[in-house]
């Protein structure tokens, strides 16, 4: 691409990006950079377009442009909070869901149907859903997602609320622990 074409692509991305966003010159059509505040001072977060959404540096998937507040929460900024740490143990005890639960995977998550009707959509941190399993009398769902050839992330969700109860890298599942993720170890 010549300089004029690259400059035009850069201007097009900037024209459609929210305030506070800039485009990277290495691939202006697919990359957006956000300047955020972190606990260590200003920082940049580079997002790469994937389908209709964006993938962050840690492989998390956003179905649309994430807000600065969202990125600051994930990357340790704003309110002085640190980066969220993966959790390995459930936060609450889910209640079983009545009816037949069907799971339909899509890029960035799963849709749950109860007795054939839409019940809930659950978003994963990575866009490619590699596997899932309903557990504990259909009260929880374990989902493994990834991006490219990188190791996957295994997440545990409450089916009735959609709350994430746990998250662990598939390579960190050792000796069957945490138990809910043992079938998704790499």
C-alpha positions as CSV (number, residue, x, y, z in Angstrom):
1,X,0.0,0.0,0.0
2,X,1.4,3.4,-0.9
3,X,1.7,6.3,1.6
4,X,-1.4,8.0,0.3
5,X,-3.5,4.9,0.7
6,X,-2.2,4.2,4.2
7,X,-3.0,7.8,5.2
8,X,-6.5,7.5,3.8
9,X,-7.1,4.2,5.7
10,X,-5.8,5.8,8.9
11,X,-8.2,8.7,8.5
12,X,-11.1,6.4,7.8
13,X,-10.4,4.4,11.0
14,X,-10.1,7.6,13.0
15,X,-13.3,9.0,11.6
16,X,-15.2,6.0,12.9
17,X,-13.4,5.5,16.2
18,X,-14.7,6.9,19.5
19,X,-13.1,10.0,21.0
20,X,-9.7,9.1,22.6
21,X,-8.9,6.4,20.1
22,X,-6.2,6.4,17.5
23,X,-5.2,4.1,14.8
24,X,-1.8,2.3,14.5
25,X,0.0,2.9,11.2
26,X,1.2,-0.7,10.9
27,X,-2.3,-1.9,9.8
28,X,-4.7,1.0,10.1
29,X,-7.7,-1.0,8.8
30,X,-7.6,-3.6,11.5
31,X,-5.9,-2.0,14.5
32,X,-7.2,0.6,17.0
33,X,-5.2,2.0,19.9
34,X,-6.8,3.4,23.1
35,X,-4.9,5.6,25.5
36,X,-6.0,4.7,29.1
37,X,-4.9,5.6,32.6
38,X,-3.4,2.7,34.6
39,X,-2.0,2.4,38.1
40,X,1.4,2.9,36.6
41,X,0.5,6.0,34.6
42,X,-0.8,6.4,31.0
43,X,-0.8,3.3,28.8
44,X,-1.9,2.2,25.3
45,X,-4.1,-0.8,24.6
46,X,-4.1,-2.1,21.1
47,X,-7.3,-3.8,19.8
48,X,-7.4,-5.8,16.6
49,X,-10.6,-6.1,14.6
50,X,-12.0,-9.6,14.4
51,X,-15.3,-10.0,12.5
52,X,-17.7,-7.4,13.8
53,X,-15.8,-7.0,17.1
54,X,-12.3,-6.5,18.6
55,X,-9.7,-8.6,20.3
56,X,-7.6,-7.1,23.1
57,X,-3.9,-7.9,23.9
58,X,-4.9,-10.7,26.3
59,X,-7.1,-12.3,23.8
60,X,-10.4,-11.1,25.2
61,X,-13.2,-10.5,22.7
62,X,-15.4,-7.3,22.6
63,X,-18.4,-7.5,20.3
64,X,-18.0,-3.7,19.7
65,X,-15.6,-0.9,20.7
66,X,-15.1,-1.3,24.4
67,X,-15.3,1.9,26.6
68,X,-12.2,3.4,28.2
69,X,-13.8,2.4,31.5
70,X,-14.0,-1.2,30.5
71,X,-10.4,-1.3,29.3
72,X,-9.1,0.5,32.4
73,X,-10.9,-2.1,34.6
74,X,-9.3,-4.9,32.6
75,X,-5.8,-3.4,32.3
76,X,-5.4,-1.9,35.8
77,X,-6.4,1.7,35.6
78,X,-8.8,4.4,36.4
79,X,-10.1,3.9,39.9
80,X,-6.8,2.5,41.2
81,X,-7.9,-1.1,40.9
82,X,-5.5,-3.8,39.8
83,X,-6.0,-6.1,36.8
84,X,-8.7,-8.7,37.5
85,X,-7.1,-12.0,38.4
86,X,-8.4,-15.3,37.0
87,X,-10.6,-17.0,39.6
88,X,-10.6,-20.7,40.2
89,X,-13.4,-21.2,42.7
90,X,-17.1,-20.4,42.5
91,X,-18.4,-17.2,44.1
92,X,-21.9,-18.4,44.7
93,X,-24.0,-21.6,44.6
94,X,-26.2,-21.6,41.5
95,X,-29.7,-23.1,41.5
96,X,-30.7,-25.7,38.9
97,X,-32.5,-24.5,35.9
98,X,-35.8,-26.3,35.1
99,X,-36.5,-27.4,31.5
100,X,-34.3,-28.7,28.8
101,X,-31.2,-26.6,28.2
102,X,-29.7,-26.5,24.7
103,X,-26.4,-24.7,24.0
104,X,-25.6,-23.0,20.7
105,X,-22.0,-21.7,20.3
106,X,-21.2,-18.6,18.3
107,X,-18.1,-16.4,17.9
108,X,-17.6,-14.9,21.3
109,X,-19.9,-17.0,23.4
110,X,-22.9,-19.3,23.7
111,X,-26.7,-18.9,23.6
112,X,-28.7,-21.0,26.0
113,X,-32.2,-22.1,25.0
114,X,-34.6,-23.4,27.6
115,X,-37.3,-25.7,26.2
116,X,-36.3,-24.4,22.7
117,X,-36.7,-20.7,23.6
118,X,-34.0,-18.1,24.1
119,X,-32.9,-18.0,27.7
120,X,-29.5,-16.4,28.1
121,X,-26.4,-15.3,26.1
122,X,-23.0,-15.8,27.8
123,X,-19.9,-14.0,26.5
124,X,-16.5,-15.6,26.8
125,X,-13.1,-13.8,27.1
126,X,-11.9,-15.2,23.8
127,X,-13.8,-15.4,20.5
128,X,-13.4,-19.0,19.5
129,X,-15.6,-21.3,21.6
130,X,-13.7,-24.7,21.6
131,X,-16.0,-26.7,23.8
132,X,-18.6,-26.5,26.6
133,X,-20.3,-28.7,29.1
134,X,-23.4,-28.3,31.3
135,X,-22.6,-29.4,34.9
136,X,-24.2,-29.6,38.3
137,X,-27.8,-30.5,37.1
138,X,-27.6,-27.8,34.4
139,X,-27.0,-25.0,36.9
140,X,-23.5,-24.2,35.6
141,X,-21.8,-24.3,32.2
142,X,-18.1,-24.7,31.6
143,X,-16.8,-23.1,28.4
144,X,-13.4,-23.3,26.8
145,X,-12.5,-20.5,24.4
146,X,-9.4,-19.4,22.6
147,X,-7.9,-17.4,19.8
148,X,-5.7,-18.9,17.1
149,X,-3.3,-21.5,18.4
150,X,-2.9,-20.0,21.9
151,X,-3.8,-22.1,24.9
152,X,-7.5,-21.7,25.8
153,X,-9.3,-20.1,28.7
154,X,-11.7,-22.2,30.7
155,X,-14.6,-20.3,32.4
156,X,-17.4,-21.4,34.7
157,X,-20.7,-19.6,34.5
158,X,-24.0,-19.7,36.5
159,X,-26.6,-20.6,33.9
160,X,-29.5,-18.8,35.6
161,X,-27.7,-15.4,36.2
162,X,-24.9,-15.6,33.5
163,X,-22.4,-14.6,36.3
164,X,-18.8,-15.9,35.7
165,X,-17.9,-18.0,38.7
166,X,-14.4,-19.0,37.7
167,X,-11.7,-18.6,35.1
168,X,-8.4,-20.4,34.5
169,X,-6.0,-20.9,31.7
170,X,-6.3,-24.4,30.2
171,X,-2.6,-24.9,30.8
172,X,-3.0,-24.1,34.5
173,X,-5.4,-27.0,35.1
174,X,-3.2,-29.5,36.9
175,X,-4.0,-32.8,38.6
176,X,-7.7,-32.3,37.9
177,X,-7.8,-28.9,39.7
178,X,-9.9,-26.9,39.6
179,X,-12.3,-29.8,39.4
180,X,-14.8,-28.0,37.2
181,X,-12.1,-27.4,34.5
182,X,-10.5,-30.8,34.5
183,X,-12.0,-32.0,31.2
184,X,-10.7,-28.9,29.4
185,X,-7.0,-29.1,30.4
186,X,-4.2,-28.7,27.8
